[in-house]
Amino acid sequence: MAQSTIILSQLLSQISSVLFDKLATQHQVNKGARRMTAAAHFAVMLFAQFAGLPSLRQIEQATVALTPSQRRSGLIAARRSTLAEANLRIPWIFYRDLFYGLL
């Protein structure tokens, strides 16, 4: 059986895990997180951006209907409340520093 790789997983593989983990520790973005870690939040929000999903409700509906290949790329089923809490917990400065680190 051929193993398919979706574009999202290819993009996520280009991001240095060392840089991501260093910034996550520096900004303490995983403090108090159970399932929606910074890496999972980043993957879900990147998926939502590419899919053109404008609301938390639509992101929730799309992540509930994920295929197995999409789940292997790091996406998880995310509830609206979990996404809203992660949006509040993870500061925009974390993503700014990630951007500049990748640049």
C-alpha atoms as an extended CHARMM CRD file, in Angstrom:
* protein
*
       103  EXT
         1         1  MET       CA              0.0000000000        0.0000000000        0.0000000000  PROA      1               0.0000000000
         2         2  ALA       CA              1.4240000000        3.3330000000       -1.0350000000  PROA      2               0.0000000000
         3         3  GLN       CA              1.9480000000        5.7850000000        1.7680000000  PROA      3               0.0000000000
         4         4  SER       CA              0.7280000000        9.2550000000        0.9180000000  PROA      4               0.0000000000
         5         5  THR       CA              2.2810000000       12.4060000000        2.3080000000  PROA      5               0.0000000000
         6         6  ILE       CA              0.2180000000       15.5260000000        2.3490000000  PROA      6               0.0000000000
         7         7  ILE       CA              1.7070000000       18.9280000000        1.6640000000  PROA      7               0.0000000000
         8         8  LEU       CA              1.0350000000       20.0880000000        5.2110000000  PROA      8               0.0000000000
         9         9  SER       CA              3.2870000000       17.3990000000        6.6680000000  PROA      9               0.0000000000
        10        10  GLN       CA              5.9970000000       18.3460000000        4.1780000000  PROA      10              0.0000000000
        11        11  LEU       CA              5.7760000000       21.9790000000        5.3110000000  PROA      11              0.0000000000
        12        12  LEU       CA              5.8130000000       21.0430000000        8.9790000000  PROA      12              0.0000000000
        13        13  SER       CA              8.8750000000       18.8610000000        8.4480000000  PROA      13              0.0000000000
        14        14  GLN       CA             10.7880000000       21.9440000000        7.2520000000  PROA      14              0.0000000000
        15        15  ILE       CA             10.4020000000       23.6260000000       10.6280000000  PROA      15              0.0000000000
        16        16  SER       CA             13.2870000000       22.8790000000       12.9560000000  PROA      16              0.0000000000
        17        17  SER       CA             12.0320000000       21.0350000000       16.0180000000  PROA      17              0.0000000000
        18        18  VAL       CA             15.0210000000       22.3420000000       17.9630000000  PROA      18              0.0000000000
        19        19  LEU       CA             14.0210000000       25.9540000000       17.1980000000  PROA      19              0.0000000000
        20        20  PHE       CA             10.3450000000       25.2600000000       17.8980000000  PROA      20              0.0000000000
        21        21  ASP       CA             11.0630000000       23.5460000000       21.2340000000  PROA      21              0.0000000000
        22        22  LYS       CA             13.5210000000       26.2590000000       22.2680000000  PROA      22              0.0000000000
        23        23  LEU       CA             10.9410000000       28.9840000000       21.6070000000  PROA      23              0.0000000000
        24        24  ALA       CA              8.1700000000       26.9760000000       23.2840000000  PROA      24              0.0000000000
        25        25  THR       CA             10.2980000000       26.6630000000       26.4110000000  PROA      25              0.0000000000
        26        26  GLN       CA             11.3700000000       30.3020000000       26.2810000000  PROA      26              0.0000000000
        27        27  HSD       CA              7.7910000000       31.5960000000       25.9800000000  PROA      27              0.0000000000
        28        28  GLN       CA              6.3070000000       28.8260000000       28.2030000000  PROA      28              0.0000000000
        29        29  VAL       CA              3.5230000000       28.2010000000       25.7010000000  PROA      29              0.0000000000
        30        30  ASN       CA              2.9580000000       24.5730000000       26.7490000000  PROA      30              0.0000000000
        31        31  LYS       CA              2.4370000000       25.4660000000       30.3960000000  PROA      31              0.0000000000
        32        32  GLY       CA             -0.9090000000       24.0230000000       31.4350000000  PROA      32              0.0000000000
        33        33  ALA       CA             -1.5260000000       22.4190000000       28.0350000000  PROA      33              0.0000000000
        34        34  ARG       CA             -2.8300000000       18.8680000000       28.0040000000  PROA      34              0.0000000000
        35        35  ARG       CA             -3.5920000000       17.9550000000       24.4400000000  PROA      35              0.0000000000
        36        36  MET       CA             -3.3260000000       21.1980000000       22.4850000000  PROA      36              0.0000000000
        37        37  THR       CA              0.3950000000       21.8100000000       22.6950000000  PROA      37              0.0000000000
        38        38  ALA       CA              2.0180000000       24.6210000000       20.7420000000  PROA      38              0.0000000000
        39        39  ALA       CA              3.0260000000       22.1770000000       17.9970000000  PROA      39              0.0000000000
        40        40  ALA       CA             -0.5210000000       20.8340000000       17.6690000000  PROA      40              0.0000000000
        41        41  HSD       CA             -1.9450000000       24.3690000000       17.7180000000  PROA      41              0.0000000000
        42        42  PHE       CA              0.4950000000       25.4750000000       15.0240000000  PROA      42              0.0000000000
        43        43  ALA       CA             -0.3960000000       22.4840000000       12.8180000000  PROA      43              0.0000000000
        44        44  VAL       CA             -4.1480000000       23.0750000000       13.2140000000  PROA      44              0.0000000000
        45        45  MET       CA             -3.8940000000       26.8060000000       12.5590000000  PROA      45              0.0000000000
        46        46  LEU       CA             -1.6730000000       26.2400000000        9.5080000000  PROA      46              0.0000000000
        47        47  PHE       CA             -4.2260000000       23.7170000000        8.2190000000  PROA      47              0.0000000000
        48        48  ALA       CA             -7.0340000000       26.2310000000        8.8160000000  PROA      48              0.0000000000
        49        49  GLN       CA             -5.1320000000       28.9460000000        6.9700000000  PROA      49              0.0000000000
        50        50  PHE       CA             -4.5060000000       26.7560000000        3.9210000000  PROA      50              0.0000000000
        51        51  ALA       CA             -8.0760000000       25.4380000000        3.9180000000  PROA      51              0.0000000000
        52        52  GLY       CA             -9.5030000000       28.9640000000        4.2110000000  PROA      52              0.0000000000
        53        53  LEU       CA            -11.4370000000       28.2440000000        7.3860000000  PROA      53              0.0000000000
        54        54  PRO       CA            -12.4500000000       31.6090000000        8.8910000000  PROA      54              0.0000000000
        55        55  SER       CA            -14.0130000000       30.5350000000       12.2050000000  PROA      55              0.0000000000
        56        56  LEU       CA            -13.3470000000       28.2440000000       15.1280000000  PROA      56              0.0000000000
        57        57  ARG       CA            -16.5830000000       26.4070000000       14.3800000000  PROA      57              0.0000000000
        58        58  GLN       CA            -15.4300000000       25.5560000000       10.8580000000  PROA      58              0.0000000000
        59        59  ILE       CA            -11.9690000000       24.5520000000       12.1000000000  PROA      59              0.0000000000
        60        60  GLU       CA            -13.6050000000       22.2270000000       14.6250000000  PROA      60              0.0000000000
        61        61  GLN       CA            -15.8080000000       20.6380000000       11.9550000000  PROA      61              0.0000000000
        62        62  ALA       CA            -12.8540000000       20.1720000000        9.5880000000  PROA      62              0.0000000000
        63        63  THR       CA            -10.5680000000       18.6330000000       12.1920000000  PROA      63              0.0000000000
        64        64  VAL       CA            -13.2270000000       16.1710000000       13.3360000000  PROA      64              0.0000000000
        65        65  ALA       CA            -13.3970000000       14.8420000000        9.7560000000  PROA      65              0.0000000000
        66        66  LEU       CA             -9.6470000000       14.3390000000        9.2720000000  PROA      66              0.0000000000
        67        67  THR       CA             -8.3260000000       11.4100000000        7.2570000000  PROA      67              0.0000000000
        68        68  PRO       CA             -5.7000000000        9.0600000000        8.7250000000  PROA      68              0.0000000000
        69        69  SER       CA             -2.9660000000       10.5810000000        6.5430000000  PROA      69              0.0000000000
        70        70  GLN       CA             -3.8530000000       14.0330000000        7.8480000000  PROA      70              0.0000000000
        71        71  ARG       CA             -3.7120000000       12.7780000000       11.4370000000  PROA      71              0.0000000000
        72        72  ARG       CA             -0.2330000000       11.3550000000       10.8150000000  PROA      72              0.0000000000
        73        73  SER       CA              0.9550000000       14.8340000000        9.8340000000  PROA      73              0.0000000000
        74        74  GLY       CA              0.3290000000       16.1110000000       13.3620000000  PROA      74              0.0000000000
        75        75  LEU       CA             -3.2530000000       17.3360000000       13.1450000000  PROA      75              0.0000000000
        76        76  ILE       CA             -5.6320000000       16.5200000000       15.9630000000  PROA      76              0.0000000000
        77        77  ALA       CA             -9.3700000000       16.8970000000       16.3580000000  PROA      77              0.0000000000
        78        78  ALA       CA             -9.7720000000       20.2380000000       18.0850000000  PROA      78              0.0000000000
        79        79  ARG       CA            -12.8020000000       21.5670000000       19.9050000000  PROA      79              0.0000000000
        80        80  ARG       CA            -13.6930000000       25.2450000000       19.7100000000  PROA      80              0.0000000000
        81        81  SER       CA            -13.1180000000       25.7740000000       23.4120000000  PROA      81              0.0000000000
        82        82  THR       CA             -9.7000000000       24.1090000000       23.2300000000  PROA      82              0.0000000000
        83        83  LEU       CA             -8.7160000000       26.2510000000       20.2590000000  PROA      83              0.0000000000
        84        84  ALA       CA             -9.9560000000       29.4010000000       21.9710000000  PROA      84              0.0000000000
        85        85  GLU       CA             -7.9530000000       28.5840000000       25.0980000000  PROA      85              0.0000000000
        86        86  ALA       CA             -4.8310000000       27.8840000000       23.0290000000  PROA      86              0.0000000000
        87        87  ASN       CA             -5.3180000000       31.1580000000       21.1520000000  PROA      87              0.0000000000
        88        88  LEU       CA             -5.3500000000       32.9770000000       24.4870000000  PROA      88              0.0000000000
        89        89  ARG       CA             -2.4970000000       30.9740000000       26.0200000000  PROA      89              0.0000000000
        90        90  ILE       CA             -0.0090000000       31.2270000000       23.1370000000  PROA      90              0.0000000000
        91        91  PRO       CA              1.1380000000       34.8250000000       22.6270000000  PROA      91              0.0000000000
        92        92  TRP       CA              1.6520000000       36.2490000000       19.1690000000  PROA      92              0.0000000000
        93        93  ILE       CA              5.2600000000       36.9800000000       20.1110000000  PROA      93              0.0000000000
        94        94  PHE       CA              5.9440000000       33.2300000000       20.0290000000  PROA      94              0.0000000000
        95        95  TYR       CA              4.8790000000       33.0750000000       16.3790000000  PROA      95              0.0000000000
        96        96  ARG       CA              6.8010000000       36.2580000000       15.5740000000  PROA      96              0.0000000000
        97        97  ASP       CA              9.9740000000       34.7400000000       16.9990000000  PROA      97              0.0000000000
        98        98  LEU       CA              9.2920000000       31.4970000000       15.1340000000  PROA      98              0.0000000000
        99        99  PHE       CA              8.9260000000       33.4500000000       11.8950000000  PROA      99              0.0000000000
       100       100  TYR       CA             12.1900000000       35.3130000000       12.4210000000  PROA      100             0.0000000000
       101       101  GLY       CA             13.9330000000       32.0860000000       13.4140000000  PROA      101             0.0000000000
       102       102  LEU       CA             12.8120000000       30.4700000000       10.1700000000  PROA      102             0.0000000000
       103       103  LEU       CA             13.6850000000       33.5280000000        8.1410000000  PROA      103             0.0000000000
